[in-house]
Amino acid sequence: MPTPRNIYKFLTTKAGFASDHIKLLLNNDATTKNVKSALGTFLTRKAMKNDTVFIYYSGHGAPEIDASSLDGDGMSKYIVTYDSDPEISTQTAFPMEE
């Protein structure tokens, strides 16, 4: 299985992506705040119309019962970040809906 570092190395060498167009968040850098910043601020500043965006996530997720979930399955889903508490995902994890 590829690691995030292997994906980064491939993208910056063989695939020809500029390293300043890649946001690599590992371990304690992969906080909810930093993931939101990468997907919100960083991505919206770097990606232009008709660009291809590649997001590689290697980590855990957590569901929470939610009768009003957008997809109707009764669950809200969260990306569990470095600083998330899986016991209180609704308050500490990154909502997939975002």
N, C-alpha and C positions, 0 to 999 in steps of 0.2 A: 504494500500500500504506500502511495506517495506521501511524503511528509510536507508540511507547509514550506519548509526550507527548500526541498527538492522542486516544488512547484515554482517558487520564487526564482530559483536558479535557472530552471527551464525557460520561464517567461523572459528573463533578462539576458539570456544567452541565445538559445536556439530560436525562440519565438520573436526576439528582437524588440521587446517592450522596454521603454526607458524606465530605469529604476525609480525615477521621481513620479512615475505614473502608477506605481504600485504601492499599496499600503499593506505592510506585513505586521500583523499583531500577534505576538507570541506570549504565552504564559501570562505573567502579571501585567503585561501591556494590553491584554485582551479584556479590558473592563467594559462594562456596559456603556459608560461614557465614551470610551475610545471607539467602540464599535459604532455607536450612533454618530460620532464625529466622522468616522471613515465613510460610512454609507450616506451621510447627509452632507456635511461640509466638503470633505475631500473629494468625494465622487462628483458632486455637482459642480465643483470648480475645475476638475480635470476632464470629465467626459463631455464631449461635444456631440451635437446632433449627428446621427448616423455612425457614431463610434460603437465598437463592440465592447461590452463590459463583461468581465469574467470575475465571478465571485467564487472563491473556494473557501469553504468552511469545514473545519475539522474539529469537532467538539461534541457537546451534548445538548440535548433539548429536553424540555419538560412540559407536559400538558397540565392544564388546570381545568376543572369542571366549570363550564360557562354556558348556561342555557341560551344565551344570546350571541353565541359565536357567529362570526360572519359567514362561515361555510356551512353552518347548520348541523355540525356533528356533535354539538354540545361541549366542545373543548376549545380552549384557547391554548395556543402553542407559544413557547418561549425558547429563545437561544439562551443557554446557560453560559454566562460569561465568567471570567476569572473571579470577579467579586460578587457573583450571584449567590443567593441562598436558595437552594432548590425547595426548601420548606415554605418559602414565601416568594415564589416566582413572580407573582403579580406585582410585587414591589421592587424586586431587585434584578430581574432578568430582562432581556431584550425581547419585546413582543414581536412575533413573526409578522403580525399585521402591519407593523411599521416598516 
